[in-house]
Amino acid sequence: MKRLIEDVEGKGLVSLIGQRVTFFCMNYIYTGKLIGVNESDVLLTDAAIVYETGSFSDADWEDAQGLPNNLYIRTSSIETYMVLK
């Protein structure tokens, strides 16, 4: 069965604003509170780079290094995203 994702206002990344979101990108995993979204970038505050995940069922990352400033991620580098931890 074929299932399509509809382009619905207020869904996708926009619906996750204010939540802690994890982004799996081309080279790294980033996590943080999503505070902004536009056509080319997403903006995270309280951001970290995840170097070791550990078990995805654990409450915390094995090794996540906090970043000193807000983080912009180019949407073209995002492979997948979700509210995970």
N, C-alpha and C positions, 0 to 999 in steps of 0.2 A: 504494500500500500504506500502510495506517495503522499508525503505530508509537506506542506509548504509553510514557511514562516511568513506571516503577514506583516506588512509595514504598518504598524498601528501606533498612533500618537501616544506617547507616555509609556512605551514598552522598551525592552532592550536596556541599553546602558542608562538611559534617562530614568527608568524606573528604579534603578539601584542607587541613585544619588542619596547620600547621607549614610550609606551602609559601607561596611568594610568589604572590599571586593579584591579578589585575587586574579591577576592577569598572567596567563602563560604566554610569553612572547617568544620571539625567534631565538633569543639567547638566554634570557633570564626569566625568573618568576618574580613578580612584584606584587605587593599587597599594601593596602592602605584605605583610608576613608575616601570614597569617591565624592568629590565636591564640584566637579565641572566636566561637561561633555560638549564637544562641538564636532564638526565634520572631520577634523584632522587630528585632534588630541583629546586625551582625557587628563584630568588633574586630580592627583591624590594628595591628601595631607596625612600626617602621621604615617608616612610611607616607609617601606622596608624592601630590601632585596632578600629573597629567600635563597640561601645557598644549599641547604639541606632540608628536605621536607619532613623526614621521618614518616610515620604512618599518617595517612590522611584522616584517620579516625581520631587521632590525638588532638587535644585542645590547642596545643601550641606547636609552632614549627621547631624542628630540631636546631636549625641555625638561620635566623632571620636578622639581618643587620639593619638597624634603623638608619634613616637618612636625615641629615640636619635641616633640610628644607622641603618644600612641596616638590612633587615629582610630576612632570609631564610625560605622558607616554603617547607616541604616535600611534594612531589607530591602525595604520598600515602594518605595524609590527605585531599586533595582537593576534594570537592564534585562537585563544579561547579565554573566557572569563566566567567567574561565578562567585557567589557568596559562599565561602568555604569554612573559614575559621573566625 
